[in-house]
Amino acid sequence: MGKETFERLGQDLTLKYVETLDSNLVALAFFGSWARGEEKEWSDIDVLLIAEELPDDPFERRWLVQEPILSLSERPVSVLARTVEEFSEDVSPLHLDLGLDAIVFYDPHGFLARRLKRVQELIKEAGLMREKETSGLAWRWKESPPPARWALTWEGFTR
């Protein structure tokens, strides 16, 4: 998929989700192998969707975010849907990956941009780096890991 087609998919996804979720939609971003430019012919396209509210029931949520886009792409599109509250609960390895890879294509109030900027600061503060391994990508310490318990939260890195 070329850059123009990728951009067009972002526009199409935005239109569909604005139509479906209206003002409830907070942000959309590509992530994963397509966002990194490392896709294979069998790779799906990963999309992060953040909304103010989403159904708690996983089947309802899945239907809400997948049904509107079923015919948008020849490639499978996998949507990871989170509420603002869920996305903001903690910092996970997914957040770290998003901090490096996410291509934000809808974020009218800058929520996701602010969160991703904070994640990038946390990666630097904690001294983390991501490396390729045969089984995929892994997060490592640039130097020796902290000798005791540590935590990575939105407030910062603590030892």
Secondary structure as the mmCIF struct_conf table of DSSP 4:
data_model
#
loop_
_struct_conf.conf_type_id
_struct_conf.id
_struct_conf.beg_label_comp_id
_struct_conf.beg_label_asym_id
_struct_conf.beg_label_seq_id
_struct_conf.end_label_comp_id
_struct_conf.end_label_asym_id
_struct_conf.end_label_seq_id
HELX_RH_AL_P HELX_RH_AL_P1 LYS A 3 LEU A 21
HELX_RH_3T_P HELX_RH_3T_P1 ASP A 22 ASN A 24
STRN STRN1 LEU A 25 PHE A 31
BEND BEND1 GLY A 32 GLY A 32
HELX_RH_AL_P HELX_RH_AL_P2 SER A 33 ARG A 36
TURN_TY1_P TURN_TY1_P1 GLY A 37 GLY A 37
TURN_TY1_P TURN_TY1_P2 GLU A 41 TRP A 42
STRN STRN2 ILE A 45 ALA A 51
BEND BEND2 GLU A 52 GLU A 52
BEND BEND3 ASP A 56 ASP A 57
HELX_RH_AL_P HELX_RH_AL_P3 PRO A 58 GLN A 66
HELX_RH_3T_P HELX_RH_3T_P2 GLU A 67 ILE A 69
TURN_TY1_P TURN_TY1_P3 LEU A 70 SER A 71
BEND BEND4 LEU A 72 LEU A 72
BEND BEND5 GLU A 74 ARG A 75
STRN STRN3 VAL A 77 THR A 83
HELX_RH_AL_P HELX_RH_AL_P4 VAL A 84 SER A 88
BEND BEND6 GLU A 89 GLU A 89
HELX_RH_AL_P HELX_RH_AL_P5 PRO A 93 ASP A 101
STRN STRN4 ILE A 103 TYR A 106
TURN_TY1_P TURN_TY1_P4 PRO A 108 HIS A 109
HELX_RH_AL_P HELX_RH_AL_P6 PHE A 111 ALA A 126
TURN_TY1_P TURN_TY1_P5 GLY A 127 GLY A 127
STRN STRN5 LEU A 128 GLU A 133
TURN_TY1_P TURN_TY1_P6 THR A 134 SER A 135
STRN STRN6 GLY A 136 TRP A 141
BEND BEND7 LYS A 142 GLU A 143
HELX_LH_PP_P HELX_LH_PP_P1 SER A 144 PRO A 146
BEND BEND8 PRO A 147 ALA A 148
STRN STRN7 ALA A 151 THR A 153
TURN_TY1_P TURN_TY1_P7 TRP A 154 GLU A 155
STRN STRN8 GLY A 156 THR A 158
#
